[in-house]
Each structure stands twice: as structure tokens, then as C-alpha cells.
Amino acid sequence: MPRAESKTASKTAGTPACAAIDEPALYRQVFHSASEAMLIVDDAGRIRIANARCEAVFGYPVDDLVGRSIEELIPQRFRESHAQHRARYRSAPRARPMGTNIALTARHRDGHEFAVETSLNPLRVDGAVWTCASVRNVDDLRRAQDLIVRAQQANAVADFGRLALATRDFAAIQQQACALIIEHLRVDFALCGRVALAGGRIDIAARLGLGADESIEALREHLGQLVAEDAGRLLDRPMLLEQPMLFGSGDAADPSTAIVCAIPGEEGQCLGLLLAGSRASRSFSRDDGNFVQALANTVGAALQREGAEARLFQSQRLEALGQLTGGVAHDFNNLLTVVSGNLQMLEDRIADDALGARLAKAALRATSRGADLTRKLLAFSRRQTLQPRAIDVAQLLDSIVDVLRRTLGAKIDVRLDLEDALPPAKADPGMLDTALLNLAVNARDAMPDGGRLTLSASRVSAPAHPATRDEPLVAGDYVRIVVADTGSGMSPEVLARAFEPFFTTKESGKGSGLGLSLVYGFAKQSGGHIDVHSTPGAGTSIALYLPADDGSAGPRVHRAGSADYEGGAETILVVEDDEEVRSVAVGFLGKLGYRVLPAAGAAQALAWVDSGERIDLLFTDVVMRGDIDGPALAAEATRRRPGLRVVFTSGHAPESIELLERRVGAELLAKPYRIDQLARLLRRALDAPAPRPIPSPGG
């Protein structure tokens, strides 16, 4: 330090001249008596000079500090980054304060850490850049400030939670989260991104502080890669990003910094990211990370609520559609029974009229298609009559794959993947066969230029394996059958409506829109579940969950068989409240040779039972007007007439399903039915050993 001498003479007579000042001694005195710790550090990071205050701040005697590396006064976890900061500072030295807006941490000799604020000033010494650092212990001040900040952040999180509960505007929730980050962390920008349904890329849903002229494609790509590679680590704790030029206008020598938190979903899913970013290097405290994570958790809860409400709405909509279609199907089946029955009786009368016979057969084929349509509607509404029994899934899939390989053509590679030791599934084998063929046909249509169709089966257990569509699987063992294709896939909008009856994306005349509806209803009515994953351009995977068989046997339900049948001479009591349907049944039975006692309801039927007339079998509808339905009538009739055989008929009716589930041992004939079906079922019932009385519905 140069020495300056004062040679100014007194301009006033009698005034003594000022004494010369020893400036180096004065500067040393100022340096060593400063109220803040002052350190002079050379370009290698070694402490060259330390003032007396350093001992009080850092705990080292002054002489012991000289010669030490400055990094020894910093916690171990920050030393590497501090050395990098020193290198960048040497390349662009300037006077700068540090620690006023960000947390800096120093280490005492005894090991405890404390908050500091630092001012840096460059010194030129023999051509090298040294640094004078002024350090102030602000631990008590910072602790008080931190308490205030944490209280403010806690209040902000609470207010944000109330906002998220009060609004359904998810865009507003995302925007408010970004606004709170900028306000409380004083960062340059914030953004909220959602993981896209397709491809796992990040869609920036809300952002603040990023100008329109700034490209965020690099950031979007970086965040998408981050989710793909580190989603698990992100869900555990906030992550610090530090990279030159990552966020637009940054200095490669002073990299931009961001703290990123995952937006959590159910079952460890990462639904998106919440980010607080600075265009310049800065440090974030653990409390900063906790604040951003608390906001991210609230955004995640809002997202989960949004998804749950959408699933609930979809479930309620499908249930309402099911009730509507089920009711329509029931009435339509009664109409088809009348049309089909009269046409069958008409056939015999016009057997010699070729044109009339041809027209009658065409009309009967139309009623068969109508019956098939109602069957699909009933399947969707979960009101069809099923015949569940143990199914060897491996054998069934093997036979289906064999058929598909022969029929789908050489352009489609059909593969089978079966887990060893599969348990049998409990379901209706005919309906399962139909459901799988429907899925295979849909997969074929999604691959017009060819592709791969894979059928696989495995055993899963719930709740260890949660389902992901409407609701979780009920606890138990399931056989999961997956039909996967490499076709065109479905957009989220199409996927949301895929199970609606009559909804189709196929051209007119190429699809009824009932295929997936049938599969959905069959899975639900069988006590199972259906789950769909689809990506546009990448294919669709549909998983069908069916209960594993527990060894129980299902009831027998009659279906179409061969054309050979025979009648009889026994007396049949026919109970049907629809006059036209009753006329068809009476006509069929008369043609088969049976003696018929018709009844329009339960009261007339019981009058016949009490009349003393011979009655060999009760043939009754399940659902009837009045207080007594078919099952109640059967229970009372068999109580009064032990040994009376019973055959039920139904257009669908949930009561018919309940009847079978009670395992009453009665036969059930689905409407509309053909005369040969009725004949075979009656003969089987009449020729069987005398049954036990049918229990009443309440017992």
C-alpha cells in the first residue's frame, strides 16, 4: 500500500500543520478492527490474511486460518461447487454481494453450520486476481426470517389447498401454483407440466415469467427425459437442475438453476412436474423444496380428483345406458317372441307356398338378428343370463388362435403367450368365446395393412394388482386375458366412449358399435373387470379379468341345439301376463301335443293349482305385473304341489339372474325362443327325477 504524506501548510497564522499519516498502519487497523470477518484469498483459494473477527465467526485463531483453503470454512457438500464458483469469479471478477437473497452456509471449527452474508471485492496482486471477502454471521437474523418465510409459505399452501377444493378450473389451479412460486421464492419463472398420455412427453400446461420469444422446447425435452429416467427419484424428493443455457437467456459461466418437484398420482405415478427456475445460478434451501413439493402435492390431488370425477361420470353414464338398454331389450324380446312364434306357426300352414315359405324364413332370420342385437344390449347392461362354469383358458385360447390364424390372413401375425399353471376361469364359455372374437375382429380392423395380434393369459391377485379403469379389482384371484394389437390405436376422446353401445368409428355398415359394449358388460356381470390402454399409432391392449374358479358349479341354462325334438301329452300350466306372448307359448305347446292350462297372472295360476286339475309342469315368466312374480309363484306352487316341475322364461330381467344365483335347480329359457328349444327343455324337465320344492324368494 503506498504511503501518502501531507505537506499542506497552514493558511492561517498560528495554526499548526497536520502531522503525516501512516496510511498502511491505518489500513491495517481498519482491516483488523472491522466488525465483520474479513479474509483475503489468493487465486489458488488460500487464505493469506484474516482479521481478528474471523476467530469469533469461524472459531479458528487468526494465525491458524492463514494458509488454509477457503473451502475448509464451507460444509463438505458445498465445497466442490464453491471451487467451481471461484473459478468462474476469477474469469470475470467484480464487486458483488452474496447471501442477501439466497442462503449461504459456513462451517465453524466445532462443526456446526451457520448462515452468512458475503461481499466480494477483487484485488489485483502481481497480476493475479485475489479476493477480499467480508463475511457476516446472520444465523439469528436468517433463522427469524426463515420462520417468517415458512409461516408465509404455510399460509400460501393452505390458501392454495382451499382454492383447489373450491374450483373445478384446473387451468386456474396450475396458474396459481406458478404464481405462488414466483411470489414466495422470488424466482425468474415457474411452470407446471403434465405428462402427456401418449409418448410420455411433457405438456407445459401453465407458465409464468417465460417470455413469448423464449423457446422452451429444450426444457420440455429435458424434463420429459427426466421423468422417463428419474421419475422414482423425483417422487421421493425435489431435484435441483443446474445447466448452462437450459432456460433460455443464461450465461454459460453462470448457469441457470431450477428446483423440480414431481406431481404425484395414485400408485406411485408421476402425473407431471412443478418447476421453479432462475436464469442465473442460485441456491435453494430444503424449505424451498418442501414449499414447491407441497404445491405439487395439492396439484396432484386436484388432478386425481379430476380423474376420479371423470371415471365416476363415465361409470354413471354407462350404468344409465345399461338400465335404458336393458329395459328396451326386455320389451323388445317379448315383441320378438310374438313375431318369431307366429312366424314359426305360420311356416307349417304355408309349407306348400314356396314364396310364402321363403318370406317367412327371411322374417325369422331377421328376428334372429334382432335377438342377437338384444343379447348384446343385455350383455352391456349386465342383464343377460349367463352359464358360468370352469373354463380351461389355455385350451380355449389355443383353439381361438388356431381359428384366427386361418381366418385373419397372412398379413397379421397371431401370437399366443400363456403363463404356466393357469387356473380355470369362472365364466360363460360361449360368451367368453364371443367376447374374444369381438376383440380380435376389432384388432384386425385396426391393422388394415397388417401387424401383430397377441393373445396372452396370466394369473393375478387383487389387491396386489390394482385395475386402472372404473374401479379397483375386488380382492381375490383372477385370470387376466389380454388381446393386444399393433394397430392404429385410439385417441383419448375415442377411448372415453369406446364402451358406449352404438358408438363406432367404423364406416357405415361395417360395425354396430356393440362389440366392446358386449365385452364390457360380460366382464362386469361375470364379476370381473376390463382395462384398456391405447396409444394413437402404437396399438391397443385390452385386458379382461375373470374370477379364477373356486370349484363351484354353475347352473344349466338351455341354448339352441339340434333341430330334432319331441313333444308329449303331459299338462303344462302356462303363466304369462303378456297376452300375445302367452298365445305363442300356448300355440307351441298345443302343437307339441301337450295339454295346456293358460293363466294371465299368479292369481289365476294358483287357482289352477288348487283346482285339483292334473298339472305336470309350471311354465312361467319371471317378471310379471302384480305382487307375485315368477319365482314367488313357483315357490308357492311347489309348496302346494310337491314334485311339480318348473321351467322359467325371461326376456332378461335381473330377477332371472338372481334366480340362477340361488341355484334353485330350475330350468330357464331365454326369450325369444324357438319351438325346438322349448320342446327339448320341457322334455328334460319332465323326464328328470322329481325336484325339491323351490325356496321362496325371502327364504
C-alpha positions, 0 to 999 in steps of 0.5 A: 500500500503506498504511503501518502504524506501531507505537506499542506501548510497552514493558511492561517497564522498560528495554526499548526500543520497536520502531522503525516499519516501512516496510511498502511498502519491505518489500513491495517487497523481498519482491516483488523478492527472491522466488525465483520470477518474479513479474509483475503484469498489468493487465486489458488483459494488460500487464505493469506490474511484474516482479521481478528473477527474471523476467530469469533465467526469461524472459531479458528485463531487468526494465525491458524486460518492463514494458509488454509483453503477457503473451502475448509470454512464451507460444509463438505457438500458445498465445497466442490461447487464453491471451487467451481464458483471461484473459478468462474469469479476469477474469469470475470471478477467484480464487486458483488454481494452474496447471501442477501437473497439466497442462503449461504452456509459456513462451517465453524471449527466445532462443526456446526453450520451457520448462515452468512452474508458475503461481499466480494471485492477483487484485488489485483496482486502481481497480476493475479486476481485475489479476493477480499471477502467480508463475511457476516454471521446472520444465523439469528437474523436468517433463522427469524426470517426463515420462520417468517418465510415458512409461516408465509409459505404455510399460509400460501399452501393452505390458501392454495389447498382451499382454492383447489377444493373450491374450483373445478378450473384446473387451468386456474389451479396450475396458474396459481401454483406458478404464481405462488412460486414466483411470489414466495421464492422470488424466482425468474419463472415457474411452470407446471407440466403434465405428462402427456398420455401418449409418448410420455412427453411433457405438456407445459400446461401453465407458465409464468415469467417465460417470455413469448420469444423464449423457446422452451422446447429444450426444457420440455425435452429435458424434463420429459427425459427426466421423468422417463429416467428419474421419475422414482427419484423425483417422487421421493424428493425435489431435484435441483437442475443446474445447466448452462443455457437450459432456460433460455437467456443464461450465461454459460459461466453462470448457469441457470438453476431450477428446483423440480418437484414431481406431481404425484398420482395414485400408485406411485405415478408421476402425473407431471412436474412443478418447476421453479427456475432462475436464469442465473445460478442460485441456491435453494434451501430444503424449505424451498423444496418442501414449499414447491413439493407441497404445491405439487402435492395439492396439484396432484390431488386436484388432478386425481380428483379430476380423474376420479370425477371423470371415471365416476361420470363415465361409470354413471353414464354407462350404468344409465345406458345399461338400465335404458338398454336393458329395459328396451331389450326386455320389451323388445324380446317379448315383441320378438317372441310374438313375431318369431312364434307366429312366424314359426306357426305360420311356416307349417300352414304355408309349407306348400307356398314356396314364396310364402315359405321363403318370406317367412324364413327371411322374417325369422332370420331377421328376428334372429338378428334382432335377438342377437342385437338384444343379447348384446344390449343385455350383455352391456347392461349386465342383464343377460343370463349367463352359464358360468362354469370352469373354463380351461383358458389355455385350451380355449385360447389355443383353439381361438388362435388356431381359428384366427390364424386361418381366418385373419390372413397372412398379413397379421401375425397371431401370437399366443403367450400363456403363463404356466399353471393357469387356473380355470376361469369362472365364466360363460364359455360361449360368451367368453368365446364371443367376447374374444372374437369381438376383440380380435375382429376389432384388432384386425380392423385396426391393422388394415395393412397388417401387424401383430395380434397377441393373445396372452393369459396370466394369473393375478391377485387383487389387491396386489394388482390394482385395475386402472379403469372404473374401479379397483379389482375386488380382492381375490384371484383372477385370470387376466386375458389380454388381446393386444394389437399393433394397430392404429390405436385410439385417441383419448376422446375415442377411448372415453366412449369406446364402451358406449353401445352404438358408438363406432368409428367404423364406416357405415355398415361395417360395425354396430358399435356393440362389440366392446359394449358386449365385452364390457358388460360380460366382464362386469356381470361375470364379476370381473373387470376390463382395462384398456390402454391405447396409444394413437399409432402404437396399438391397443391392449385390452385386458379382461379379468375373470374370477379364477374358479373356486370349484363351484358349479354353475347352473344349466341354462338351455341354448339352441341345439339340434333341430330334432325334438319331441313333444308329449301329452303331459299338462303344462300350466302356462303363466304369462301376463303378456297376452300375445306372448302367452298365445305363442307359448300356448300355440307351441305347446298345443302343437307339441301335443301337450295339454295346456292350462293358460293363466294371465297372472299368479292369481289365476295360476294358483287357482289352477293349482288348487283346482285339483286339475292334473298339472305336470309342469309350471311354465312361467315368466319371471317378471310379471305385473302384480305382487307375485312374480315368477319365482314367488309363484313357483315357490308357492306352487311347489309348496302346494304341489310337491314334485311339480316341475318348473321351467322359467322364461325371461326376456332378461330381467335381473330377477332371472339372474338372481334366480340362477344365483340361488341355484334353485335347480330350475330350468330357464329359457331365454326369450325369444325362443324357438319351438325346438328349444322349448320342446327339448327343455320341457322334455328334460324337465319332465323326464328328470327325477322329481325336484325339491320344492323351490325356496321362496324368494325371502327364504 
